[in-house]
Amino acid sequence: MPYVYRFRPCPNKKQEELFNKQVRQCRAALNSLKEGFTRLKRVVGVDCSKLIPVEGMLVPCEEVRKPQ
């Protein structure tokens, strides 16, 4: 089952574009590898550990930790 990525928009447009690019790289790597985030970082050069699973979705850790 491929991961689905959903996240709140970043406040900064440039940040958002960078994050979208990272998400695409992480998605491609996650769909082809089953070896976890550490290996992904080496493969795609993106710290996919910043994207963590939440109820079947991957979202930035910072967004998850913010109080609701």
Helices and strands as residue ranges (DSSP letters): E 4-5, H 13-32, H 37-44, G 48-50, E 51-54, E 57-60, H 61-65
